[in-house]
Amino acid sequence: MNTTGNFKTLVIAEKPSVAQDIVRALTPVAGKFEKHDDHFENDRYVVSSAVGHLVEIAAPEQYDVKRGKWSFAHLPVIPPYFDLKPVDKTKSRLNAVVRLAKRKDVTELVNACDAGR
């Protein structure tokens, strides 16, 4: 993990309560955190969270296939990659996390979300 004061590590938790737990665990070794609207921050870390799923796989009808738009006649459709789209109800949270990840002082990112999914 980053140990300099010039750059920060962004830690993304799966939900706000886990972000608070991470802050409590880091405070004794990393110093006190300041609470902001969408994250916690100190000299070394920025800790934020998702609120459930932030993106989902695009629906089959959103993929183009060989003969035009998707239909049952074209099954099975297995695209070379799966398009992701923001979940409508968590789009603002996704935007907040992306904004934090794009900060110039954030040089490392830790995924502290549920690994079981």
Secondary structure as UniProt FT lines:
FT   STRAND          8..13
FT   HELIX           16..30
FT   STRAND          34..35
FT   STRAND          40..41
FT   STRAND          45..49
FT   STRAND          55..57
FT   HELIX           60..62
FT   STRAND          64..65
FT   TURN            66..67
FT   STRAND          68..69
FT   HELIX           72..74
FT   STRAND          84..86
FT   HELIX           88..90
FT   HELIX           91..101
FT   TURN            104..105
FT   STRAND          106..112
FT   TURN            115..116
//
